[in-house]
Amino acid sequence: MRRQVFSLPGLIKQQYEDLEPKTRKLLSTPEIFSVQRIILTGCGDSYSAGLATKHIFELLTGIPTEVVTSIELARLCDKGQLGFSPNNPLVIAVSHSGGVARVGESVERANKYGAFTVGVTANRESYLGRSSQRILEVDIPSFEPSPGVRSYLVSVLALLLLAIRFGEVRGKYTMDEAMSYRADLLSQANGLEDMLPSIDEAIQTLSLQWSEMEAFDFTGAGFDYAAAWYGHAKIMEAAGKYAMHINTEEWLHLNFFMRNYAKIGTIMFANSTNPTFSRAKEAIGYAARDLGRPTLVISDMDASSFPEPCTVVHTPKTSYPISMPLTQFVPVALLSGYIAAIIGEEDGRGTKDNWSFAHNGNAVKNSEIIID
């Protein structure tokens, strides 16, 4: 995972050059203007990419946007909401492999009832690729496998570029402003490259202290929540440890009650451009100062902004809040990888023994398809 992380600056540059022109051509101007509602869907990391960009779609486009799990869209979503007007809602389904059964099933059902479907995938011939009305094809250079790092970044980047394009076409800002948004995304490559050595050193040191933690608690809200979701997923996938994600407000209603808090690694995201930043700082104080929980703060602000006894890892600043999700997940990817290496854990338990049913993704690729 560490090697994947260190490849990200170059990947941002390469993928921006590939995806930026593709997102301009994916939908026509009339099609973009016709969109009245957007549904983002996917499973696992792809679901997290939707969480990372939901508020950004609404902010940039003015279009109501929701993130729906693929099983809910495939089996539970009211069919009257899938075709309430021509080509509406716009369903954007994300799956790097394109072979996840539930994602393809959800797109098939959306098509059946009149929605407009777009698949974001690296495999045009996959189930998702064959089912979607349009394909935004991603082309990620091969790399040694690990729990998703490169694929997650590319999914987030693709959705961010789509959101910028939709807002530009709908006249929410000028072409020059749209280019400024895009430039801010691209600038994250250099910002991350400059900061990676210090991020890596801090996380490596913390991982040595936290490798025997019994559980991990990830919090964030708004633009930050997806990074918390991603973090809990990587700890489970890479290290096999207990982990939970929760929004910052709910943490103060629920999670702080947990006993044995000295053994709970608490990771709190606090992006200064997020409207929830003041609440995040309050939660950090309660966790680190009052409870004495081992606390990691991931923020674009430096340690002086958080006087409580916590570890602060500084991530790249952005000119616009919409760019933050592109890099703020990096420290938790490193944390997961380091802890797994320290305790000698194999990614995904190696899909051996009791976990062998998941070999080659069988548990998510091979499933009964029901289009109702």
Residue pairs with C-beta under 8 A, 6 or more apart in sequence:
1 146
1 147
1 149
1 234
1 238
1 333
1 334
1 336
1 337
1 340
2 200
2 334
2 337
2 338
3 143
3 144
3 146
4 143
4 144
4 146
4 149
4 150
4 333
5 149
5 196
5 200
5 330
5 333
5 334
5 337
6 196
6 200
7 143
7 150
8 149
8 150
8 153
8 189
8 192
8 327
8 330
9 189
9 190
9 192
9 193
9 196
10 189
11 140
11 141
11 150
11 153
11 154
12 153
12 157
12 185
12 186
12 188
12 189
12 192
12 326
13 186
13 189
14 141
15 138
15 140
15 153
15 154
15 157
15 158
16 157
16 161
16 182
16 185
16 186
16 189
18 138
18 139
19 136
19 138
19 154
19 157
19 158
19 161
20 161
20 182
22 136
22 137
23 136
23 158
23 161
23 162
23 164
23 165
24 165
26 118
26 134
26 136
26 162
26 165
27 118
27 134
27 166
29 169
31 87
31 116
32 165
32 166
32 169
32 170
33 169
33 170
34 86
34 87
34 88
35 61
35 63
35 87
35 88
35 89
35 90
35 116
35 166
36 63
36 64
36 84
36 85
36 88
36 89
37 63
37 64
37 65
37 66
37 84
37 88
37 89
37 90
38 57
38 61
38 63
38 64
38 65
38 66
38 89
38 90
38 91
38 92
39 65
39 66
39 67
39 68
39 73
39 89
39 90
39 91
39 92
39 110
39 115
40 49
40 50
40 53
40 54
40 57
40 65
40 66
40 67
40 68
40 92
40 94
40 159
41 47
41 50
41 67
41 68
41 69
41 70
41 73
41 91
41 92
41 93
41 94
41 103
41 106
42 49
42 50
42 70
42 93
42 94
42 95
42 103
42 155
43 69
43 70
43 95
43 100
43 102
43 103
43 364
44 148
44 233
45 96
45 148
45 151
45 152
45 155
45 230
45 233
46 94
46 95
46 96
46 100
46 103
46 155
47 67
47 69
47 70
47 94
47 229
48 152
48 226
48 229
48 230
48 233
49 94
49 152
49 155
49 156
49 159
49 226
50 67
50 92
50 94
50 159
51 67
51 225
51 226
51 229
52 156
52 159
52 223
52 226
52 227
52 325
53 156
53 159
53 160
53 163
53 226
53 325
54 65
54 66
54 67
55 65
55 222
55 223
56 159
56 160
56 163
56 223
56 322
56 325
57 63
57 65
57 159
57 163
57 166
58 64
58 65
59 322
60 163
60 164
60 166
60 167
60 172
60 173
60 181
60 322
61 163
61 166
61 167
61 170
61 172
62 167
62 170
62 172
63 166
68 77
70 93
70 100
70 102
70 103
70 105
70 106
71 102
71 106
73 91
73 106
73 109
73 110
74 102
74 105
74 106
74 109
74 370
75 370
75 372
77 109
79 109
79 113
81 89
82 89
82 91
82 109
82 110
82 112
82 113
82 114
82 115
83 113
83 114
83 115
86 114
87 114
87 115
87 116
88 114
88 115
88 116
89 115
89 116
90 115
90 116
90 117
90 118
91 106
91 107
91 110
91 115
91 116
91 117
91 118
92 118
92 120
92 159
92 162
93 103
93 106
93 107
93 117
93 118
93 119
93 120
93 128
93 132
94 103
94 119
94 120
94 121
94 155
94 158
94 159
95 103
95 104
95 119
95 120
95 121
95 126
95 128
96 121
96 122
96 138
96 140
96 148
96 151
96 154
96 155
97 121
97 122
97 123
97 126
97 361
98 104
98 119
98 121
98 122
98 123
98 124
98 125
98 126
98 127
98 128
98 129
99 123
99 126
99 127
99 128
99 361
99 365
100 127
100 128
100 361
100 364
100 365
101 127
101 364
101 365
101 366
101 367
101 369
102 364
102 367
103 127
103 128
104 126
104 127
104 128
104 130
104 131
104 369
105 369
105 370
105 371
107 117
107 119
107 128
107 131
107 132
108 131
108 369
108 371
109 371
109 372
110 117
111 117
111 131
111 133
112 371
116 133
117 131
117 132
117 133
117 134
118 132
118 133
118 134
118 135
118 136
119 128
119 129
119 131
119 132
119 134
119 135
119 136
120 135
120 136
120 138
120 155
120 158
120 159
121 128
121 129
121 132
121 135
121 136
121 137
121 138
122 137
122 138
122 139
122 140
122 151
123 129
124 135
124 137
129 135
129 137
136 158
136 162
138 154
138 155
138 158
140 150
140 151
140 154
143 150
145 347
146 238
146 337
146 347
147 233
147 234
147 237
147 238
147 333
147 336
147 337
147 347
147 348
149 333
152 230
152 329
153 326
153 329
156 226
156 325
156 326
157 185
157 326
160 185
160 322
160 323
160 325
160 326
161 182
161 185
163 322
164 178
164 181
164 182
164 322
165 178
167 173
167 178
168 175
168 178
173 181
180 319
180 320
181 320
181 322
181 323
184 318
184 319
184 320
184 322
184 323
185 323
185 326
187 318
187 319
187 323
188 316
188 318
188 323
188 326
188 327
191 316
191 317
191 318
191 327
192 316
192 327
192 330
194 316
195 314
195 315
195 316
196 330
198 314
199 313
199 314
199 315
199 330
199 331
199 334
200 334
202 311
202 313
202 331
203 313
203 331
203 334
203 335
203 338
204 334
204 338
206 296
206 311
206 335
207 334
207 335
207 338
207 339
207 342
208 342
209 294
210 265
210 294
210 335
210 339
211 338
211 339
211 342
211 343
212 263
213 241
213 263
213 264
213 265
213 294
214 241
214 242
214 260
214 263
214 264
215 241
215 242
215 243
215 244
215 263
215 264
215 265
216 231
216 232
216 235
216 241
216 242
216 243
216 244
216 264
216 265
216 266
216 267
217 243
217 244
217 246
217 251
217 255
217 258
217 264
217 265
217 266
217 267
217 293
218 227
218 228
218 229
218 231
218 232
218 235
218 243
218 244
218 245
218 246
218 267
218 269
218 332
219 228
219 245
219 246
219 247
219 248
219 251
219 255
219 266
219 267
219 268
219 269
219 280
219 283
220 226
220 227
220 228
220 245
220 247
220 248
220 268
220 269
220 280
221 247
221 248
221 249
221 274
221 276
221 279
221 280
222 274
222 275
222 276
223 271
223 273
223 274
223 321
223 322
223 324
223 325
224 248
224 269
224 270
224 271
224 274
224 276
224 280
224 324
224 328
225 245
225 247
225 269
226 325
226 329
227 269
227 298
227 325
227 328
227 329
227 332
228 245
228 246
228 247
228 267
228 269
229 245
230 329
230 332
230 333
231 243
231 245
231 267
231 329
231 332
231 335
231 336
232 243
232 244
232 245
233 243
233 245
234 332
234 333
234 335
234 336
234 337
235 241
235 243
235 332
235 335
235 336
235 339
236 242
236 243
237 336
237 347
237 348
238 336
238 337
238 339
238 340
238 345
238 347
239 336
239 339
239 340
239 343
239 345
240 340
240 345
240 349
241 339
244 255
246 254
246 255
248 268
248 276
248 279
248 280
248 283
249 276
249 279
251 283
252 282
252 283
252 286
256 286
256 287
256 291
258 264
261 291
261 292
261 293
262 292
262 293
262 294
264 293
264 294
265 294
265 296
266 287
266 288
266 293
266 294
266 295
266 296
267 295
267 296
267 298
267 332
267 335
268 280
268 283
268 284
268 287
268 295
268 296
268 297
268 298
269 280
269 297
269 298
269 299
269 328
270 277
270 280
270 281
270 284
270 297
270 298
270 299
270 301
270 306
271 277
271 299
271 300
271 321
271 324
271 328
272 299
272 300
272 301
272 305
273 300
273 318
273 320
273 321
273 324
274 280
274 321
274 324
281 305
281 306
284 295
284 297
284 306
284 308
284 310
285 308
287 293
287 295
287 308
287 310
288 295
288 308
288 309
288 310
289 308
289 309
292 309
295 308
295 309
295 310
295 311
296 310
296 311
296 312
296 313
296 331
296 335
297 306
297 310
297 311
297 312
297 313
298 312
298 313
298 315
298 328
298 331
298 332
299 305
299 306
299 312
299 313
299 314
299 315
300 314
300 315
300 316
300 317
300 318
300 324
300 328
301 312
301 314
302 312
302 314
303 312
303 314
305 312
306 312
313 331
315 324
315 327
315 328
315 330
315 331
316 327
318 324
339 345
340 346
340 347
346 352
348 355
348 358
349 355
351 358
351 359
351 360
357 363
358 364
